[in-house]
Amino acid sequence: MILLPSGLSAVDVALRLGSFTIDNDEVLAGHLGFASDAAAAGSRRQTFSIVVSPEWVAAVRSQVTVIYDQLVAACWPAGAPLPFDMIRLDAYITEVGDMKVLEINTRSVGIHEFAEWIDDQVGALFSVPKTYSLNGHFVSNQKLLQEAVTGPNPDLLYLTGRQIPEWIYMDKLREQYPSVDHATDVSELIRTEEGIVYRGKNYRAITRKFSRGAMELCVALDAQDVVRVMQPFWMQDFGKKNYLPNFDSPTIPRTRPFEVADIPDYEIHQSDYVLKIIDGGSSSDVHLGAAVSEQDWALVIGRARLKPAKWVVQDYVDTTSYAILPHGLPAQSARLQFGIFLLPQHHDPRSFDMDISIKGYVGSNPYITFDPSSHMPDIWFGSVLISQA
């Protein structure tokens, strides 16, 4: 989020952003990881901004606090330095700040690098000095959690898929750890009783991003307090979509287990529901009844019927169309999904810092799904500007 200088009018903002183009759009090419050898390298990601009021931000923070407090109470073991390093809520937010939280992400926290990068670009346009680093705070929290198990100043192993570049997150890791190694081939990892060996060196401090092949290995060692991975073991339950009914908040749409006996209701009221597999990620198996055909909906229900304990049903929430300011293009409107980053403060984990990013799908499909990858090339990424006018 960027706090605009006072006295800057909405017209001034629109004029500047309307002429703002990113000179170096190399980081916008390809998969969300933006590596040059990604499957969709060369596709373009449009950027944009929205302007909101301080009251809008305060309303969002107030609603988020209810969920944050419950997360801390549920997963902060005695003696732990922090409850978690970072949480991202996926939400729809109206233009008056009313919110519906669709997911709570705890393990693969997604677009934190892009959120900071686009804020940097837009902040430079308005000559707004940078006073906060989302990735820097994230890494500081991660380091505190890891040192509780590994001891001070551990060397770090960063596990990713090949498509993930060494970008902003990696820069912050190198600033705070004595040494960082980047592994992209799971076959080179060796599990031992003391940690994970990579190229002859044993690591106990490990962070990963979109490295599914190493997930089971990391989770097992983390649960045994052999290593500490990006998210501690006590947060694992919150990484599944069936945790949502445990939260007492009006901001979370009604979510409940898939019941075979209720299939006739799911079929008759298809447009009212979303079916989600509980441990899916990156948009895998999130199905909006309002966005698919009856035939496709029947196929999804058939899959869920076979393993009902793996699925949840959530009430469908329609999105809000926002006035957006594309960078280098005329103003228009789009349906938006917000990513709300929550980071515990070091001195008091009961308090948090908040940052907000935006995803919009400006294509022929009017529905937003949880897909930041190359499957939907029309996804736009945005920044939030807080007006002081």
C-alpha positions as CSV (number, residue, x, y, z in Angstrom):
1,M,0.0,0.0,0.0
2,I,1.2,3.5,-0.8
3,L,0.2,6.6,1.2
4,L,-0.1,9.4,-1.3
5,P,1.1,12.9,-0.4
6,S,-1.6,15.2,0.8
7,G,-3.1,17.6,-1.7
8,L,-2.7,15.2,-4.6
9,S,-6.1,15.1,-6.4
10,A,-7.7,12.1,-8.0
11,V,-7.2,13.8,-11.4
12,D,-3.5,14.2,-10.7
13,V,-3.3,10.5,-9.8
14,A,-5.2,9.4,-12.9
15,L,-3.1,11.6,-15.2
16,R,0.2,10.2,-13.8
17,L,-0.9,6.6,-13.8
18,G,-2.5,7.0,-17.3
19,S,0.9,7.8,-18.7
20,F,2.8,5.4,-16.5
21,T,4.4,2.5,-18.3
22,I,6.9,0.1,-16.9
23,D,10.2,0.5,-18.8
24,N,11.5,-2.9,-17.9
25,D,8.7,-5.4,-18.1
26,E,11.0,-8.4,-18.0
27,V,9.7,-9.3,-14.5
28,L,6.2,-9.4,-15.9
29,A,6.9,-12.1,-18.4
30,G,5.9,-15.7,-18.0
31,H,4.6,-17.6,-14.9
32,L,3.9,-15.8,-11.7
33,G,7.5,-16.7,-10.8
34,F,8.6,-14.6,-13.8
35,A,11.6,-16.8,-14.6
36,S,12.7,-16.6,-18.2
37,D,12.3,-20.3,-18.8
38,A,8.8,-20.6,-17.4
39,A,6.2,-22.4,-19.5
40,A,4.4,-19.1,-20.4
41,A,7.5,-16.9,-20.7
42,G,6.8,-13.9,-22.9
43,S,3.1,-13.4,-21.9
44,R,2.3,-9.9,-20.6
45,R,1.0,-9.0,-17.1
46,Q,-0.8,-5.7,-17.0
47,T,-0.4,-3.6,-13.8
48,F,-2.9,-1.0,-12.4
49,S,-3.8,0.9,-9.2
50,I,-6.8,1.8,-7.3
51,V,-7.3,4.8,-5.0
52,V,-9.0,4.3,-1.6
53,S,-9.6,6.4,1.5
54,P,-7.9,5.9,4.9
55,E,-11.4,5.0,6.2
56,W,-11.6,2.2,3.7
57,V,-8.2,0.8,5.0
58,A,-9.4,1.2,8.6
59,A,-12.6,-0.7,7.9
60,V,-10.6,-3.6,6.3
61,R,-8.2,-3.7,9.2
62,S,-11.0,-3.8,11.7
63,Q,-12.6,-6.8,10.1
64,V,-9.2,-8.6,9.6
65,T,-8.4,-8.1,13.3
66,V,-11.2,-10.5,14.3
67,I,-9.7,-13.3,12.2
68,Y,-6.1,-12.5,13.2
69,D,-6.9,-12.6,16.9
70,Q,-8.5,-16.1,16.5
71,L,-5.5,-17.3,14.5
72,V,-3.1,-16.2,17.2
73,A,-5.2,-17.8,19.9
74,A,-5.4,-21.1,18.0
75,C,-1.8,-21.6,16.9
76,W,0.5,-19.8,19.3
77,P,2.2,-22.5,21.4
78,A,3.7,-21.5,24.8
79,G,7.3,-20.4,24.4
80,A,7.1,-19.8,20.6
81,P,8.5,-16.5,19.5
82,L,5.8,-15.8,16.9
83,P,2.5,-17.5,15.9
84,F,3.6,-17.4,12.2
85,D,5.8,-15.5,9.8
86,M,3.1,-14.2,7.5
87,I,-0.6,-14.9,6.5
88,R,-2.3,-13.9,3.3
89,L,-6.1,-13.6,3.2
90,D,-7.8,-13.8,-0.2
91,A,-10.9,-11.5,-0.1
92,Y,-13.5,-9.6,-2.0
93,I,-13.8,-6.0,-0.7
94,T,-16.5,-3.5,-1.7
95,E,-15.9,0.1,-2.3
96,V,-17.0,1.0,1.2
97,G,-14.6,-1.6,2.8
98,D,-17.0,-4.4,3.5
99,M,-15.1,-7.7,3.1
100,K,-15.6,-11.4,2.5
101,V,-12.6,-13.6,3.2
102,L,-12.5,-16.6,0.8
103,E,-9.2,-18.3,1.8
104,I,-6.5,-18.0,4.5
105,N,-3.1,-19.0,3.1
106,T,-0.3,-20.1,5.4
107,R,2.2,-22.2,3.6
108,S,2.6,-21.0,0.0
109,V,2.1,-17.3,0.5
110,G,2.2,-16.5,-3.1
111,I,2.6,-13.0,-4.6
112,H,4.5,-11.2,-1.8
113,E,7.4,-10.4,-4.2
114,F,5.1,-8.9,-6.9
115,A,3.2,-6.9,-4.3
116,E,6.3,-5.2,-3.1
117,W,7.7,-4.8,-6.6
118,I,4.7,-3.0,-8.0
119,D,4.5,-0.7,-4.9
120,D,8.1,0.2,-5.5
121,Q,7.3,1.2,-9.1
122,V,4.2,3.2,-8.3
123,G,5.8,4.8,-5.2
124,A,8.8,6.0,-7.4
125,L,6.3,7.6,-9.8
126,F,4.8,9.7,-7.0
127,S,8.2,10.3,-5.2
128,V,6.9,8.5,-2.1
129,P,9.9,7.3,0.0
130,K,9.8,3.7,1.0
131,T,9.5,3.1,4.7
132,Y,8.4,-0.5,4.8
133,S,9.4,-3.7,3.1
134,L,6.9,-6.5,3.0
135,N,9.5,-9.1,2.1
136,G,12.0,-7.7,4.7
137,H,9.4,-8.1,7.5
138,F,8.5,-11.5,6.3
139,V,12.1,-12.7,6.3
140,S,12.7,-11.2,9.8
141,N,9.7,-13.1,11.2
142,Q,10.8,-16.3,9.4
143,K,14.3,-16.0,10.8
144,L,12.9,-15.7,14.4
145,L,10.8,-18.8,13.9
146,Q,13.7,-20.7,12.5
147,E,16.2,-19.7,15.1
148,A,13.9,-21.1,17.8
149,V,14.8,-24.6,16.4
150,T,18.0,-24.2,14.6
151,G,19.9,-21.7,16.9
152,P,21.2,-18.3,15.8
153,N,22.7,-17.4,12.4
154,P,21.8,-20.6,10.5
155,D,22.7,-21.0,6.9
156,L,19.6,-21.2,4.7
157,L,18.5,-23.5,2.0
158,Y,15.8,-22.0,-0.4
159,L,13.8,-24.6,-2.3
160,T,11.8,-23.7,-5.4
161,G,10.7,-25.0,-8.7
162,R,12.9,-24.2,-11.7
163,Q,10.5,-21.4,-12.9
164,I,11.1,-19.3,-9.7
165,P,13.8,-16.6,-10.1
166,E,16.1,-15.2,-7.5
167,W,14.1,-11.9,-7.0
168,I,13.1,-9.6,-4.1
169,Y,12.5,-12.3,-1.6
170,M,15.9,-13.8,-2.3
171,D,17.5,-10.3,-1.9
172,K,16.0,-10.0,1.6
173,L,17.1,-13.5,2.5
174,R,20.7,-12.7,1.6
175,E,20.5,-9.5,3.7
176,Q,19.6,-11.4,6.9
177,Y,21.2,-14.8,6.6
178,P,25.0,-15.4,6.6
179,S,24.7,-17.6,3.5
180,V,21.8,-18.7,1.3
181,D,21.8,-21.6,-1.2
182,H,19.1,-22.0,-3.9
183,A,18.1,-25.6,-4.8
184,T,15.7,-26.3,-7.7
185,D,16.2,-30.1,-8.1
186,V,14.5,-32.2,-5.4
187,S,16.6,-35.3,-6.5
188,E,19.7,-33.6,-5.1
189,L,18.3,-33.4,-1.6
190,I,19.3,-36.0,1.0
191,R,17.3,-36.5,4.2
192,T,19.3,-37.2,7.3
193,E,18.6,-37.3,11.1
194,E,20.2,-33.8,11.4
195,G,18.4,-32.1,8.5
196,I,18.6,-31.9,4.7
197,V,21.9,-32.3,2.9
198,Y,22.4,-30.4,-0.4
199,R,25.7,-30.6,-2.3
200,G,27.5,-31.9,0.8
201,K,26.2,-29.3,3.2
202,N,23.6,-30.0,6.0
203,Y,20.8,-27.4,6.4
204,R,18.3,-27.0,9.2
205,A,17.0,-23.6,8.2
206,I,14.9,-24.1,5.1
207,T,12.4,-22.0,3.1
208,R,10.5,-23.1,0.1
209,K,8.2,-21.6,-2.6
210,F,6.2,-23.6,-5.1
211,S,8.5,-26.6,-4.5
212,R,5.8,-29.4,-4.3
213,G,8.3,-32.2,-4.7
214,A,10.0,-31.3,-1.4
215,M,6.8,-30.6,0.6
216,E,6.4,-33.9,2.3
217,L,10.1,-34.1,3.2
218,C,10.0,-30.6,4.7
219,V,6.8,-31.0,6.6
220,A,7.9,-34.3,8.2
221,L,11.2,-32.8,9.4
222,D,9.6,-29.6,10.5
223,A,7.0,-31.5,12.7
224,Q,9.9,-33.4,14.3
225,D,11.7,-30.1,15.1
226,V,14.7,-31.2,13.0
227,V,14.4,-28.3,10.7
228,R,12.3,-25.2,10.6
229,V,10.6,-24.5,7.2
230,M,8.8,-21.3,6.1
231,Q,5.7,-22.1,8.0
232,P,5.9,-23.9,11.4
233,F,4.2,-27.2,11.9
234,W,1.5,-25.9,14.2
235,M,0.1,-23.9,11.3
236,Q,-0.4,-26.8,8.9
237,D,-4.1,-27.3,9.8
238,F,-4.8,-23.7,8.7
239,G,-3.4,-24.5,5.3
240,K,-6.6,-26.5,4.4
241,K,-9.9,-25.0,3.4
242,N,-11.9,-26.9,6.0
243,Y,-10.6,-24.7,8.7
244,L,-12.9,-21.9,7.7
245,P,-15.9,-23.0,9.8
246,N,-13.7,-22.7,12.9
247,F,-13.6,-18.9,12.6
248,D,-16.3,-16.8,14.2
249,S,-16.4,-13.9,11.8
250,P,-19.2,-12.5,9.5
251,T,-16.5,-11.8,6.9
252,I,-16.1,-15.5,6.1
253,P,-18.9,-16.9,3.8
254,R,-20.7,-19.9,5.1
255,T,-18.4,-22.9,4.6
256,R,-19.2,-26.5,5.5
257,P,-18.3,-30.1,4.7
258,F,-19.5,-31.7,1.5
259,E,-22.5,-33.9,2.3
260,V,-23.6,-36.6,-0.1
261,A,-27.2,-36.2,1.2
262,D,-27.1,-32.5,0.1
263,I,-26.2,-33.2,-3.5
264,P,-29.7,-32.5,-4.8
265,D,-29.4,-29.0,-3.3
266,Y,-26.0,-28.4,-4.8
267,E,-27.4,-29.4,-8.2
268,I,-30.6,-27.3,-8.0
269,H,-28.9,-24.2,-6.6
270,Q,-25.6,-24.5,-8.6
271,S,-25.0,-20.8,-8.9
272,D,-25.2,-20.3,-5.1
273,Y,-22.2,-22.5,-4.3
274,V,-18.4,-23.0,-4.7
275,L,-16.9,-26.4,-4.3
276,K,-13.3,-26.6,-3.0
277,I,-10.9,-29.4,-2.3
278,I,-9.5,-28.9,1.2
279,D,-5.8,-29.1,0.5
280,G,-5.6,-27.7,-3.0
281,G,-3.5,-24.6,-3.9
282,S,-2.8,-22.2,-6.8
283,S,-6.5,-22.5,-7.9
284,S,-6.5,-26.2,-8.1
285,D,-10.0,-27.6,-7.6
286,V,-11.8,-24.4,-6.8
287,H,-15.1,-24.6,-8.8
288,L,-17.6,-21.7,-8.9
289,G,-21.0,-23.0,-9.7
290,A,-22.0,-19.7,-11.3
291,A,-19.1,-19.9,-13.7
292,V,-19.3,-23.5,-15.1
293,S,-21.8,-25.4,-17.2
294,E,-24.3,-27.9,-15.7
295,Q,-22.3,-30.7,-17.2
296,D,-19.0,-29.6,-15.6
297,W,-20.7,-29.0,-12.3
298,A,-22.1,-32.5,-12.4
299,L,-18.6,-33.9,-13.0
300,V,-17.2,-32.0,-10.0
301,I,-20.0,-33.2,-7.8
302,G,-19.2,-36.8,-9.0
303,R,-15.6,-36.4,-8.0
304,A,-16.5,-35.0,-4.6
305,R,-19.1,-37.8,-4.0
306,L,-16.2,-40.4,-4.2
307,K,-14.2,-38.6,-1.5
308,P,-16.5,-36.3,0.4
309,A,-14.2,-35.7,3.3
310,K,-11.7,-34.0,0.9
311,W,-14.2,-31.3,-0.2
312,V,-16.0,-28.3,1.3
313,V,-18.9,-26.3,0.1
314,Q,-18.9,-22.5,0.4
315,D,-21.6,-19.9,-0.4
316,Y,-20.8,-18.0,-3.6
317,V,-20.0,-14.3,-3.1
318,D,-20.2,-12.0,-6.1
319,T,-17.4,-9.6,-6.8
320,T,-17.4,-5.8,-6.8
321,S,-16.5,-3.8,-9.9
322,Y,-13.9,-1.1,-9.1
323,A,-12.8,1.9,-11.0
324,I,-9.2,1.0,-11.8
325,L,-6.3,3.1,-13.2
326,P,-4.3,0.8,-15.6
327,H,-0.7,1.9,-16.0
328,G,-0.4,3.4,-19.5
329,L,-4.1,2.7,-20.5
330,P,-7.4,4.6,-20.1
331,A,-9.3,4.2,-16.8
332,Q,-11.9,1.4,-16.7
333,S,-13.6,-1.0,-14.3
334,A,-12.8,-4.5,-13.2
335,R,-13.8,-7.2,-10.7
336,L,-11.0,-7.5,-8.1
337,Q,-9.7,-10.0,-5.6
338,F,-7.6,-8.6,-2.8
339,G,-4.6,-10.3,-1.1
340,I,-4.3,-9.0,2.5
341,F,-0.9,-9.7,4.0
342,L,-0.7,-9.9,7.8
343,L,2.7,-10.0,9.5
344,P,3.1,-10.2,13.3
345,Q,5.1,-7.4,14.9
346,H,8.4,-8.6,16.5
347,H,7.9,-7.0,19.9
348,D,4.2,-8.1,20.2
349,P,2.8,-10.9,18.0
350,R,-0.7,-9.9,19.0
351,S,-0.3,-6.9,16.8
352,F,0.3,-7.0,13.1
353,D,1.3,-5.0,10.1
354,M,-0.9,-5.1,7.0
355,D,-0.3,-4.8,3.3
356,I,-2.8,-5.2,0.5
357,S,-2.3,-6.3,-3.1
358,I,-4.8,-6.8,-5.9
359,K,-5.6,-9.3,-8.6
360,G,-8.0,-8.6,-11.4
361,Y,-9.2,-10.6,-14.3
362,V,-10.0,-8.3,-17.2
363,G,-11.0,-10.8,-19.8
364,S,-14.0,-12.4,-21.3
365,N,-14.7,-14.5,-18.2
366,P,-16.4,-12.3,-15.6
367,Y,-15.5,-14.5,-12.7
368,I,-12.3,-14.4,-10.6
369,T,-10.8,-17.8,-9.6
370,F,-7.8,-18.6,-7.5
371,D,-5.4,-18.8,-10.4
372,P,-2.3,-16.6,-10.4
373,S,-0.5,-18.8,-12.9
374,S,-0.1,-18.9,-16.6
375,H,-3.5,-20.6,-17.1
376,M,-5.1,-17.2,-17.2
377,P,-3.0,-14.7,-19.1
378,D,-5.4,-11.9,-18.7
379,I,-4.8,-11.6,-14.9
380,W,-3.8,-8.0,-13.9
381,F,-1.8,-7.1,-10.7
382,G,-2.4,-3.9,-8.9
383,S,-1.4,-1.7,-6.0
384,V,-3.5,0.2,-3.4
385,L,-3.0,4.0,-3.2
386,I,-4.4,5.7,0.0
387,S,-5.6,9.1,-0.8
388,Q,-5.1,11.9,1.7
389,A,-7.2,14.5,-0.2
